[in-house]
Amino acid sequence: MRLIALFLLAAAIGPAISPARAQTPDLAQIGELAADGRCAQAFEILAPLEFEMAGIAEFDLLFAHCALELGETGLAMLALERVLAVAPASTQARFLLARAYFLLDDFEAARREFELLLSLGPAPVLGDSVGQYLDAIAARHPRDGLRVGGYVAFGVGHDSNVTDGTANDLIYFPGLNQDFRPAASDREDADDYANLAAGIDLVRPIGRRHGVYAGADVNARRHRERDALDYELTSLRAGYRHAWHNHSLRAGLGLVDWRLDGAAYQDGESLEIEWRNVHRRRNQFGLAAGYARYRHDAAADAVLDYDDTRLRLAYTRLLGPRGDQVLGVSVAVGREDDVNGRDDGNRDTIALRIHGQLPFSEQTNGFLIISSQSDDYDRENPLFAERRSESRNQVAAGVIWQIRESTSLAATLVASDTDSNFALYDSSSNDFSITLRQDFF
């Protein structure tokens, strides 16, 4: 890639040292900075000159190269469009434009530009690189446009509190002025489990920027002793995707079916809209809004039915020389609307999540997720003579070993704690699991 950069910069700044450009900034010197890997310093010099020098091919090419290296894909594409408007056979501009599309995951547009570039007879150094890009596109984005992916995962684990129950032997109910012993289903209990999950995703592009998708996931868990907690969770999803420059928009519908101990327990329908923006390649911003309704199958459980509205803001930053270190944070607010008169009423939620990923080697990555959620209910519970309020805190840490390109083994420890003003809902747990996963592309 360093050789490619030197070739492009040499081609871009060659005319800049001619007598006709004697009064312009020294693009040759700025190009040397960029070729030496100091694109940020070069871009600081070039950016203030964009209005004055836009339309000068050697400036636009150098500006586009530096903008791409810094993740300013939109600015780079504007500069390249200016070059191609007057010089449609510019192999340097075509290469940079194709690379910009590739970085935006617009593989059809990237393929088209790379193939057009080959028809122009580029220099050998460019031709070799174009072949590598086309091979990568063929592997990630087949020409028929339909992308199919899937996975199968099997895991075993031990949970110190599979019931999410309380450790308290006696619970005082102020509304009744009496102590009660919690039922077995509400008491803390440990158990081993096995988990099997599988999923499939289909994505069909429509033109350069549009596409539709569909997918399904199945997750089944079996416990060694607590058979009543065995479950199967099936989810279906479908929607529309749109991408432009460094933005993407997704709108989709989802269906969920939850079976508990072999019997139908709960189902749900959801709608979610999500916008993402990639800024300077290493920064990703996201904003998502969703609505869902959950209904229980048994009439006795209908009091637990609710509607859920969520809004989430997220930021992720790629760190390190190779961008393989990840740090992200998200904040979500939500409203859970009681629909059948449950004792605690509606629930307002605010949640914070921080996640990080750090590579230990080329095959091994460590991750850490810290989350905290605060819940407040709006109705006084007659048994406790006050409104329910609680906080949930969780820390998840683990290591993922990439056995092969599409096969991984993960060891995960999750520590959870719930602190409620209703002693019945106080709980804590430690869950350790080992999962083998196979991905299909």
C-alpha positions as CSV (number, residue, x, y, z in Angstrom):
1,M,0.0,0.0,0.0
2,R,3.0,2.3,0.7
3,L,4.1,1.8,-2.9
4,I,0.6,2.6,-4.2
5,A,0.5,5.8,-2.1
6,L,3.9,6.9,-3.5
7,F,2.8,6.3,-7.1
8,L,-0.5,8.3,-6.6
9,L,1.2,11.2,-4.9
10,A,4.0,11.3,-7.5
11,A,1.4,11.4,-10.2
12,A,-0.7,14.0,-8.4
13,I,2.1,16.5,-7.5
14,G,4.2,16.2,-10.6
15,P,2.6,19.2,-12.3
16,A,2.7,21.2,-9.1
17,I,6.5,21.8,-9.5
18,S,6.2,23.3,-13.0
19,P,6.7,27.0,-13.5
20,A,3.0,27.5,-14.1
21,R,2.4,26.7,-10.4
22,A,5.3,28.6,-8.9
23,Q,3.0,30.8,-6.8
24,T,0.9,28.0,-5.4
25,P,1.6,26.2,-2.2
26,D,4.4,23.7,-2.4
27,L,2.2,20.6,-3.2
28,A,5.4,18.5,-3.8
29,Q,6.5,19.1,-0.2
30,I,3.0,18.5,1.2
31,G,2.9,15.3,-0.9
32,E,6.1,14.1,0.7
33,L,4.4,14.4,4.1
34,A,1.5,12.3,2.9
35,A,3.8,9.7,1.3
36,D,5.7,9.5,4.6
37,G,2.4,8.6,6.4
38,R,1.8,12.0,7.9
39,C,-1.5,12.6,6.2
40,A,-3.0,14.3,9.3
41,Q,-0.3,17.0,9.1
42,A,-0.7,17.3,5.3
43,F,-4.5,17.6,5.6
44,E,-4.2,20.4,8.1
45,I,-2.3,22.4,5.5
46,L,-4.6,21.4,2.6
47,A,-8.0,21.9,4.2
48,P,-7.9,25.7,4.5
49,L,-6.9,25.8,0.8
50,E,-9.9,23.8,-0.5
51,F,-12.1,26.7,-1.4
52,E,-9.2,28.5,-3.2
53,M,-7.7,25.5,-5.0
54,A,-10.7,23.3,-5.6
55,G,-10.7,22.3,-9.3
56,I,-6.9,22.1,-9.6
57,A,-6.4,18.4,-10.4
58,E,-3.1,18.0,-8.5
59,F,-4.5,19.6,-5.4
60,D,-7.8,17.6,-5.5
61,L,-5.9,14.3,-5.9
62,L,-3.6,15.0,-3.0
63,F,-6.5,16.4,-0.9
64,A,-8.6,13.2,-1.7
65,H,-5.8,10.9,-0.8
66,C,-5.3,12.5,2.6
67,A,-9.0,12.8,3.3
68,L,-9.4,9.0,2.6
69,E,-6.6,8.2,5.0
70,L,-8.3,10.2,7.7
71,G,-11.7,8.7,7.1
72,E,-13.2,11.9,5.5
73,T,-14.7,9.8,2.7
74,G,-17.3,12.3,1.8
75,L,-14.8,15.1,1.3
76,A,-12.5,12.8,-0.7
77,M,-15.4,11.8,-3.1
78,L,-16.3,15.4,-3.7
79,A,-12.7,16.2,-4.7
80,L,-12.4,13.2,-6.9
81,E,-15.7,14.1,-8.7
82,R,-14.1,17.4,-9.5
83,V,-11.1,15.7,-11.1
84,L,-13.2,13.2,-13.1
85,A,-15.5,15.9,-14.4
86,V,-12.7,17.3,-16.5
87,A,-10.4,14.2,-16.7
88,P,-12.7,11.0,-16.8
89,A,-9.7,8.9,-17.8
90,S,-7.6,9.8,-14.7
91,T,-6.5,6.4,-13.4
92,Q,-5.3,8.0,-10.1
93,A,-8.8,9.5,-9.5
94,R,-10.6,6.3,-10.5
95,F,-8.5,4.2,-8.1
96,L,-9.1,6.6,-5.2
97,L,-12.8,6.7,-5.9
98,A,-13.1,2.9,-6.1
99,R,-11.2,2.7,-2.8
100,A,-13.6,5.2,-1.2
101,Y,-16.6,3.0,-2.2
102,F,-14.8,0.0,-0.9
103,L,-14.3,1.7,2.5
104,L,-18.0,2.5,2.6
105,D,-18.9,-1.2,1.9
106,D,-20.5,-0.1,-1.3
107,F,-19.0,-3.1,-3.1
108,E,-21.0,-2.9,-6.3
109,A,-19.9,0.6,-6.9
110,A,-16.3,-0.2,-6.0
111,R,-16.3,-3.2,-8.4
112,R,-17.6,-1.0,-11.2
113,E,-14.9,1.6,-10.7
114,F,-12.1,-0.9,-10.4
115,E,-13.2,-2.7,-13.6
116,L,-13.5,0.6,-15.4
117,L,-10.0,1.4,-14.1
118,L,-8.6,-1.8,-15.6
119,S,-10.1,-0.9,-19.0
120,L,-8.1,2.3,-18.9
121,G,-4.8,0.4,-18.8
122,P,-3.4,1.6,-15.4
123,A,0.3,1.3,-14.5
124,P,1.3,-2.2,-13.3
125,V,1.5,-1.1,-9.6
126,L,-2.1,0.0,-9.7
127,G,-3.2,-3.0,-11.7
128,D,-1.8,-5.4,-9.1
129,S,-3.6,-3.6,-6.3
130,V,-6.9,-3.5,-8.2
131,G,-6.7,-7.3,-8.6
132,Q,-6.4,-7.7,-4.8
133,Y,-9.4,-5.4,-4.2
134,L,-11.5,-7.3,-6.7
135,D,-10.6,-10.6,-5.1
136,A,-11.6,-9.2,-1.7
137,I,-14.9,-7.9,-3.1
138,A,-15.6,-11.3,-4.7
139,A,-15.1,-13.0,-1.4
140,R,-17.3,-10.6,0.6
141,H,-19.9,-9.6,-1.9
142,P,-20.7,-12.2,-4.6
143,R,-21.7,-10.8,-8.0
144,D,-25.2,-12.1,-7.9
145,G,-25.8,-9.5,-5.1
146,L,-27.2,-11.9,-2.6
147,R,-25.2,-12.2,0.6
148,V,-25.9,-15.2,2.8
149,G,-24.4,-15.6,6.3
150,G,-25.0,-17.8,9.3
151,Y,-23.7,-19.3,12.4
152,V,-24.0,-22.2,14.8
153,A,-22.9,-22.0,18.4
154,F,-22.8,-24.5,21.2
155,G,-22.0,-23.7,24.8
156,V,-22.0,-25.1,28.3
157,G,-22.0,-23.1,31.5
158,H,-22.8,-22.8,35.2
159,D,-25.0,-20.0,36.7
160,S,-25.0,-19.4,40.4
161,N,-28.6,-18.0,40.2
162,V,-30.5,-19.4,37.2
163,T,-33.8,-18.3,38.8
164,D,-32.7,-14.7,39.2
165,G,-34.1,-15.1,42.7
166,T,-33.5,-13.6,46.1
167,A,-31.1,-14.9,48.7
168,N,-33.3,-13.6,51.5
169,D,-35.0,-16.3,53.6
170,L,-37.8,-14.1,54.7
171,I,-39.4,-11.1,53.0
172,Y,-41.3,-8.5,54.9
173,F,-44.4,-7.1,53.2
174,P,-45.3,-3.7,54.8
175,G,-48.8,-3.8,53.2
176,L,-49.6,-7.0,55.0
177,N,-47.4,-6.2,58.0
178,Q,-46.1,-9.8,57.8
179,D,-43.0,-11.8,56.9
180,F,-43.3,-14.5,54.2
181,R,-40.9,-17.2,52.9
182,P,-40.3,-16.8,49.2
183,A,-41.5,-19.6,46.9
184,A,-38.9,-22.0,45.5
185,S,-39.2,-20.3,42.1
186,D,-38.3,-16.9,43.7
187,R,-35.3,-18.3,45.7
188,E,-31.7,-18.2,44.5
189,D,-30.6,-21.5,43.0
190,A,-27.5,-22.6,41.0
191,D,-27.5,-25.0,38.0
192,D,-25.5,-26.1,35.0
193,Y,-26.8,-25.6,31.5
194,A,-26.1,-26.3,27.8
195,N,-27.0,-23.8,25.1
196,L,-27.4,-24.3,21.3
197,A,-27.9,-21.3,19.0
198,A,-28.1,-20.9,15.2
199,G,-28.9,-18.1,12.8
200,I,-29.0,-17.0,9.2
201,D,-28.9,-13.6,7.5
202,L,-29.8,-12.7,3.9
203,V,-29.0,-9.3,2.4
204,R,-30.1,-8.4,-1.1
205,P,-28.7,-5.1,-2.6
206,I,-31.0,-3.1,-4.8
207,G,-28.9,-0.7,-6.9
208,R,-25.9,1.1,-5.4
209,R,-27.3,2.3,-2.2
210,H,-30.5,0.3,-1.3
211,G,-31.1,-3.1,0.0
212,V,-33.4,-5.5,1.9
213,Y,-32.5,-8.0,4.5
214,A,-34.1,-10.9,6.4
215,G,-32.8,-13.2,9.1
216,A,-33.7,-15.7,11.8
217,D,-32.2,-16.9,15.1
218,V,-33.0,-19.9,17.3
219,N,-31.7,-20.2,20.8
220,A,-32.4,-23.2,23.0
221,R,-31.2,-23.8,26.6
222,R,-31.4,-26.9,28.8
223,H,-30.7,-27.0,32.5
224,R,-29.3,-30.0,34.4
225,E,-31.9,-29.8,37.3
226,R,-34.2,-26.8,36.7
227,D,-36.3,-28.3,33.8
228,A,-39.0,-25.7,34.3
229,L,-36.5,-23.0,33.1
230,D,-35.7,-24.7,29.9
231,Y,-36.6,-22.5,26.9
232,E,-36.5,-22.0,23.2
233,L,-36.4,-18.5,21.8
234,T,-37.0,-17.9,18.1
235,S,-36.7,-14.5,16.4
236,L,-37.4,-13.4,12.8
237,R,-36.5,-10.0,11.3
238,A,-36.8,-8.3,7.9
239,G,-36.3,-4.7,6.7
240,Y,-34.8,-2.1,4.4
241,R,-31.3,-0.7,4.3
242,H,-30.0,2.5,2.7
243,A,-26.4,3.7,2.6
244,W,-24.9,7.0,1.3
245,H,-21.4,8.4,1.7
246,N,-20.5,7.5,5.3
247,H,-24.1,7.2,6.5
248,S,-26.4,4.2,6.7
249,L,-30.1,3.8,7.7
250,R,-31.9,0.6,8.6
251,A,-35.6,0.1,9.3
252,G,-37.0,-3.3,10.2
253,L,-39.7,-5.4,11.8
254,G,-39.2,-8.3,14.2
255,L,-41.1,-11.2,15.6
256,V,-40.2,-13.1,18.8
257,D,-41.6,-16.4,20.1
258,W,-40.5,-17.6,23.6
259,R,-41.4,-21.2,24.8
260,L,-40.8,-22.1,28.4
261,D,-40.5,-25.7,29.5
262,G,-42.0,-26.9,26.2
263,A,-45.1,-24.6,26.4
264,A,-45.9,-21.3,24.6
265,Y,-45.0,-18.5,27.0
266,Q,-44.6,-15.1,25.3
267,D,-44.5,-13.5,21.9
268,G,-43.6,-10.1,20.7
269,E,-43.6,-7.8,17.6
270,S,-41.1,-4.9,17.2
271,L,-40.2,-2.0,14.9
272,E,-36.8,-0.4,15.0
273,I,-35.1,2.4,13.0
274,E,-31.4,2.9,13.3
275,W,-29.0,5.5,11.7
276,R,-25.2,5.2,11.7
277,N,-22.4,7.5,10.7
278,V,-18.8,6.6,10.3
279,H,-16.5,9.7,10.8
280,R,-12.9,9.6,9.9
281,R,-13.0,5.7,9.7
282,R,-12.3,5.3,13.4
283,N,-15.5,6.9,14.8
284,Q,-19.0,5.5,14.6
285,F,-22.1,7.2,15.8
286,G,-25.5,5.6,16.1
287,L,-29.0,6.6,16.9
288,A,-31.8,4.0,17.2
289,A,-35.4,4.2,18.1
290,G,-37.7,1.2,18.7
291,Y,-41.2,0.1,19.7
292,A,-42.2,-3.4,20.8
293,R,-45.2,-5.1,22.3
294,Y,-45.0,-8.3,24.3
295,R,-47.9,-10.6,25.1
296,H,-48.1,-13.7,27.2
297,D,-49.9,-16.8,26.0
298,A,-51.5,-18.0,29.3
299,A,-54.4,-15.9,30.6
300,A,-53.0,-16.1,34.1
301,D,-49.8,-14.2,32.9
302,A,-51.7,-11.5,30.9
303,V,-51.1,-9.1,33.8
304,L,-47.4,-9.1,32.8
305,D,-48.1,-7.9,29.2
306,Y,-46.5,-4.6,28.3
307,D,-45.5,-2.2,25.4
308,D,-41.9,-1.0,25.2
309,T,-40.5,2.2,23.7
310,R,-36.7,2.8,23.5
311,L,-34.2,5.4,22.3
312,R,-30.5,4.6,22.1
313,L,-27.5,6.8,21.4
314,A,-24.1,5.0,20.8
315,Y,-20.5,5.9,20.0
316,T,-17.7,3.6,19.1
317,R,-14.0,4.5,18.7
318,L,-11.3,2.3,17.0
319,L,-7.9,2.7,18.7
320,G,-4.4,1.5,18.1
321,P,-2.3,1.6,14.9
322,R,-4.4,-1.0,13.2
323,G,-7.7,0.1,14.6
324,D,-8.2,-3.3,16.3
325,Q,-8.8,-1.9,19.8
326,V,-12.4,-0.9,20.4
327,L,-14.0,1.4,23.0
328,G,-17.6,2.2,22.9
329,V,-20.4,3.7,25.0
330,S,-24.1,3.8,24.7
331,V,-27.0,5.4,26.6
332,A,-30.6,4.2,26.3
333,V,-33.8,5.5,27.7
334,G,-37.1,3.6,27.7
335,R,-40.7,3.5,28.7
336,E,-42.4,0.2,29.5
337,D,-46.2,0.7,29.5
338,D,-48.3,-1.6,31.6
339,V,-51.4,-2.7,29.6
340,N,-53.3,-5.0,32.0
341,G,-53.0,-3.4,35.4
342,R,-49.9,-5.0,36.9
343,D,-49.2,-4.1,40.5
344,D,-46.1,-1.9,39.8
345,G,-47.5,0.0,36.9
346,N,-45.4,1.6,34.1
347,R,-41.6,1.5,34.2
348,D,-39.1,4.2,33.2
349,T,-35.6,3.0,32.4
350,I,-32.2,4.6,31.8
351,A,-29.2,2.4,30.9
352,L,-25.5,3.0,30.4
353,R,-23.2,0.5,28.6
354,I,-19.5,0.7,28.1
355,H,-17.6,-2.0,26.1
356,G,-14.0,-2.5,25.1
357,Q,-12.0,-5.0,23.1
358,L,-8.3,-5.5,23.2
359,P,-6.3,-8.0,21.0
360,F,-3.8,-10.1,22.9
361,S,-2.5,-11.7,19.7
362,E,-3.6,-12.2,16.1
363,Q,-5.8,-15.0,17.2
364,T,-6.9,-13.9,20.6
365,N,-9.0,-11.0,21.8
366,G,-10.2,-9.9,25.2
367,F,-13.4,-8.0,25.9
368,L,-15.0,-6.2,28.8
369,I,-18.6,-4.9,29.0
370,I,-19.9,-2.8,31.9
371,S,-23.6,-1.9,32.1
372,S,-25.8,-0.2,34.6
373,Q,-29.6,0.3,34.5
374,S,-32.0,2.2,36.7
375,D,-35.7,1.4,36.8
376,D,-38.5,3.4,38.4
377,Y,-42.1,2.3,38.5
378,D,-45.0,4.8,38.7
379,R,-47.6,2.9,40.8
380,E,-47.5,2.1,44.5
381,N,-47.4,-1.6,45.1
382,P,-50.0,-2.5,47.8
383,L,-47.9,-5.3,49.2
384,F,-44.9,-3.1,49.8
385,A,-46.8,0.2,50.3
386,E,-44.5,2.2,48.0
387,R,-43.3,2.5,44.4
388,R,-40.8,-0.1,43.2
389,S,-37.3,1.2,42.3
390,E,-34.1,-0.7,41.5
391,S,-30.7,-0.7,39.9
392,R,-29.1,-3.5,37.8
393,N,-25.4,-3.6,37.4
394,Q,-23.5,-6.1,35.3
395,V,-19.9,-6.8,34.3
396,A,-19.0,-9.3,31.5
397,A,-15.4,-10.2,30.7
398,G,-14.0,-12.9,28.4
399,V,-11.5,-14.1,25.9
400,I,-12.2,-15.1,22.3
401,W,-9.8,-17.4,20.6
402,Q,-10.0,-17.5,16.8
403,I,-9.2,-21.1,16.0
404,R,-9.7,-20.6,12.3
405,E,-11.0,-17.6,10.2
406,S,-14.6,-18.6,10.8
407,T,-14.3,-20.7,14.0
408,S,-14.0,-19.3,17.5
409,L,-13.9,-20.4,21.1
410,A,-15.1,-18.0,23.8
411,A,-14.8,-18.1,27.6
412,T,-17.1,-15.6,29.4
413,L,-17.8,-14.6,33.0
414,V,-20.8,-12.5,33.7
415,A,-21.4,-11.0,37.2
416,S,-24.8,-9.4,37.8
417,D,-26.3,-7.6,40.8
418,T,-29.8,-6.2,41.3
419,D,-30.5,-3.9,44.2
420,S,-34.2,-3.2,44.8
421,N,-36.2,-1.4,47.4
422,F,-38.4,-4.5,47.4
423,A,-36.3,-7.2,49.0
424,L,-38.1,-9.9,46.9
425,Y,-36.2,-8.6,43.8
426,D,-32.7,-8.3,45.3
427,S,-30.5,-10.8,43.5
428,S,-27.0,-11.5,42.3
429,S,-25.4,-14.1,40.1
430,N,-22.1,-15.3,38.5
431,D,-22.4,-17.0,35.1
432,F,-19.4,-18.7,33.5
433,S,-19.7,-20.3,30.0
434,I,-17.6,-21.7,27.2
435,T,-18.9,-21.4,23.7
436,L,-17.7,-22.9,20.4
437,R,-19.0,-20.9,17.3
438,Q,-18.8,-21.6,13.6
439,D,-19.6,-18.8,11.2
440,F,-20.6,-19.3,7.5
441,F,-20.2,-16.6,4.8
